[in-house]
Amino acid sequence: MPTEYEYLLKGAGPYDVAIRRTTKDLIDKEASAEQKAGLEDLVERFAVGGPQALPRTKLNGNEGWFPSEKAAGKVRLQALKPWQLRAYGFVCSIAGKPTFIITGADCSKKQDRANKNILKAAGDEAFRVDQQLK
């Protein structure tokens, strides 16, 4: 696990969930109590049942490929979606266990489309972390 990350939930089920500390701080500072509770619920459900345990409206399994769809070693960014919050991340293996790593968040998602700058930053970070873990 990269040093700038910490586990949100470990050992609760077949998946672990980790988050970048700066992203956790952003969520703690900017997200509403409702958004935080919603994210906590989604994290718990993901840890226990994986992506199939979440309703389609609460997980976008394909926010895009980073750095690009044709790049070698590309990473598929996904999003946990509690009310008007997006927690962007990807699934990889850490110590042989599938782990959803949250690399970025948008706490004020009010439009249908993702904020391209936040999405790109989260995707770039996901690619960097994935390369570091290999």
C-alpha positions in Angstrom: 0.0 0.0 0.0 1.4 3.4 -0.9 2.3 5.5 2.1 -0.2 8.3 1.2 -3.1 5.8 1.4 -5.0 4.2 4.3 -7.6 1.5 4.6 -11.2 2.6 5.1 -12.3 -1.1 5.5 -10.1 -4.1 5.8 -11.0 -7.7 6.4 -14.8 -7.2 6.4 -15.3 -9.4 3.3 -13.6 -10.5 0.1 -12.7 -6.9 -0.9 -10.8 -4.3 1.1 -11.3 -0.5 0.5 -8.5 2.1 0.7 -8.4 5.8 0.2 -5.9 8.5 -0.5 -5.4 10.6 2.7 -5.9 13.9 0.8 -9.1 12.6 -0.7 -10.3 11.5 2.7 -9.6 15.0 4.1 -11.5 16.6 1.2 -14.5 14.4 1.9 -14.3 15.1 5.6 -14.2 18.8 5.0 -16.6 19.3 2.0 -19.1 16.4 2.0 -22.4 16.6 3.9 -23.3 14.2 6.7 -25.7 12.5 4.3 -23.0 12.1 1.6 -20.5 10.7 4.2 -23.1 8.2 5.5 -24.0 7.2 1.9 -20.3 6.6 1.0 -19.7 4.6 4.2 -22.7 2.4 3.3 -21.4 1.8 -0.2 -17.9 1.0 1.0 -19.3 -1.6 3.4 -21.5 -3.1 0.8 -18.6 -3.2 -1.7 -16.3 -4.8 0.8 -18.8 -7.6 1.6 -20.2 -8.3 -1.8 -18.0 -6.6 -4.4 -19.3 -4.5 -7.3 -22.3 -6.7 -7.9 -23.6 -5.9 -4.4 -24.2 -2.3 -5.4 -27.2 -1.0 -7.4 -26.3 0.3 -10.9 -27.3 3.8 -9.7 -24.6 3.7 -7.0 -21.6 2.4 -8.9 -20.3 3.5 -12.3 -18.1 0.6 -13.3 -16.5 2.5 -16.2 -15.6 6.2 -15.8 -12.9 5.7 -18.4 -9.5 4.2 -19.0 -6.4 6.0 -17.9 -4.1 7.2 -19.3 -6.0 6.1 -22.4 -8.1 3.2 -23.7 -5.2 2.0 -25.9 -2.3 2.5 -23.5 -0.3 -0.4 -22.1 -1.0 -1.0 -18.4 -4.2 1.1 -18.5 -6.5 1.4 -15.5 -10.3 1.5 -15.5 -11.6 4.1 -13.2 -14.9 3.5 -11.4 -17.0 5.6 -9.1 -19.0 5.0 -5.9 -22.0 7.3 -6.1 -23.7 8.4 -2.9 -26.0 11.4 -3.3 -24.2 14.1 -5.3 -20.8 12.8 -4.4 -18.4 10.7 -6.6 -15.6 8.7 -5.1 -13.3 7.7 -8.0 -11.1 4.7 -7.8 -10.0 1.4 -9.2 -9.7 -2.3 -8.2 -6.3 -3.9 -7.9 -4.7 -6.7 -5.9 -2.8 -5.8 -2.7 -1.2 -8.8 -0.9 -3.4 -11.1 -3.0 -6.6 -9.4 -2.0 -8.8 -7.4 -4.4 -8.9 -3.8 -3.1 -10.9 -0.8 -4.3 -8.5 2.2 -4.0 -10.2 5.6 -3.9 -7.9 8.1 -5.6 -10.2 11.2 -5.9 -13.6 12.6 -5.1 -16.1 15.2 -6.3 -18.2 16.4 -3.3 -20.4 18.7 -5.3 -21.5 16.6 -8.3 -24.6 18.6 -9.4 -24.4 18.0 -13.2 -24.9 14.8 -15.1 -21.4 14.7 -16.5 -18.3 14.3 -14.4 -16.0 17.3 -13.8 -13.3 16.5 -16.3 -10.5 18.0 -14.2 -11.4 16.0 -11.1 -11.9 12.8 -13.2 -8.6 13.2 -15.0 -6.7 13.8 -11.7 -8.3 10.8 -10.1 -7.5 8.7 -13.2 -3.9 9.9 -13.4 -3.4 9.1 -9.7 -5.0 5.6 -10.2 -2.6 4.9 -13.1 0.4 6.1 -11.0 -0.6 4.0 -8.0 -1.3 0.9 -10.2 2.2 1.2 -11.7 3.7 1.7 -8.3 2.0 -1.5 -7.0 3.2 -3.7 -9.9 
